Amino acid sequence: MDLLSAELTGTALVGALVVLALIDSTSFGTLLIPVWLLMSPGRVRVGRMLLYLGSIAGFYALVGLAILLGADALGETLERLSSTRAFLVGQLVVGAGLLAWSFKIEPIGGRRKDDAQARAGAVRLGRWRERVLGSETGSGRALALLAVGAGLVEVATMLPYLAALGLIGTQGPGWPTSALWVAGYCVVMVAPALVLTAARVVAARLVERPLGRLDSWLTRNAASTTAWVVGIVGFLVARDAIGRLWG
């Protein structure tokens, strides 16, 4: 894609990675779930929030390192394959598939769950949230599993992260420093949630209402936001393939 083919160095490369990390910070696992957890009544137990955020950041880092190691081993082969007609046709199919999938995620004019269903689900999830985050006997293991589960759900759609790994792998400093860049990316990715956690502890009364509104908005629009991201990426992937096939 154009982003990966562009030559970025120094500040421009770091800036691109920071932008991609901040886009990743708005995902289901890195923002929606943390905001939902922070809305738990009573005092927030910072240790458990850090456990959740550390777990999802660690999961992303491990996946990223595995991808980079594989990219080093297969880089030359993939470079040759990426210029073949069969590869470009496959890329076009993938792009078109992502674009079509975006309409399945959020159909045009699709109907949402009715209010009664939404309220029932919210009550059940709220009870679980209070049990694991707001009580002395809450399970840290449950939070860690929630983080890993959110990461697994997002593996298929971690498109900004894959773009960042492409930049690190092709234009980064090389091993072992690239591993530190991956770790730094993951820290930036959870930084907004860390800031919200600090605000929830230091100024609980001031941020409770804005957090509640943000929680409601993210819940209502999670599917729509994901659909737009997947659709845009699918369009760009397909456009790149078309340009190289018939350009």
DALIN-V920483 format. One record per residue. N is the residue number from 0. D_FIRST is the distance of its C-alpha to the first C-alpha in whole Angstrom. Layout:
((N,D_FIRST) (N,D_FIRST))
//
This chain:
((0,0) (1,4) (2,6) (3,5) (4,6) (5,9) (6,12) (7,14) (8,17) (9,20) (10,21) (11,17) (12,16) (13,18) (14,18) (15,14) (16,15) (17,18) (18,17) (19,15) (20,18) (21,20) (22,18) (23,18) (24,22) (25,22) (26,22) (27,25) (28,26) (29,25) (30,27) (31,29) (32,31) (33,32) (34,33) (35,35) (36,36) (37,37) (38,39) (39,42) (40,45) (41,47) (42,46) (43,43) (44,43) (45,40) (46,40) (47,39) (48,36) (49,35) (50,35) (51,33) (52,30) (53,31) (54,30) (55,27) (56,26) (57,27) (58,26) (59,22) (60,23) (61,24) (62,21) (63,19) (64,21) (65,21) (66,18) (67,17) (68,21) (69,19) (70,16) (71,19) (72,21) (73,18) (74,16) (75,17) (76,17) (77,14) (78,13) (79,15) (80,15) (81,11) (82,12) (83,15) (84,16) (85,17) (86,13) (87,12) (88,14) (89,14) (90,11) (91,12) (92,15) (93,13) (94,11) (95,15) (96,17) (97,15) (98,16) (99,19) (100,20) (101,19) (102,23) (103,24) (104,24) (105,25) (106,27) (107,28) (108,31) (109,32) (110,35) (111,35) (112,37) (113,40) (114,42) (115,44) (116,42) (117,40) (118,43) (119,44) (120,40) (121,40) (122,44) (123,43) (124,40) (125,42) (126,45) (127,42) (128,41) (129,44) (130,45) (131,42) (132,42) (133,45) (134,48) (135,49) (136,49) (137,45) (138,43) (139,40) (140,39) (141,38) (142,36) (143,34) (144,34) (145,33) (146,30) (147,29) (148,29) (149,27) (150,24) (151,25) (152,24) (153,21) (154,19) (155,18) (156,16) (157,16) (158,12) (159,12) (160,14) (161,11) (162,9) (163,12) (164,13) (165,10) (166,11) (167,15) (168,14) (169,13) (170,14) (171,17) (172,21) (173,21) (174,24) (175,26) (176,24) (177,21) (178,23) (179,25) (180,21) (181,20) (182,24) (183,24) (184,20) (185,22) (186,25) (187,24) (188,22) (189,26) (190,27) (191,28) (192,30) (193,32) (194,33) (195,34) (196,36) (197,38) (198,38) (199,40) (200,42) (201,43) (202,43) (203,44) (204,45) (205,43) (206,40) (207,41) (208,41) (209,38) (210,36) (211,38) (212,37) (213,33) (214,34) (215,35) (216,32) (217,29) (218,31) (219,32) (220,28) (221,26) (222,25) (223,24) (224,22) (225,20) (226,20) (227,18) (228,16) (229,15) (230,15) (231,13) (232,10) (233,11) (234,11) (235,8) (236,7) (237,10) (238,9) (239,6) (240,9) (241,12) (242,11) (243,10) (244,13) (245,16) (246,14))
//
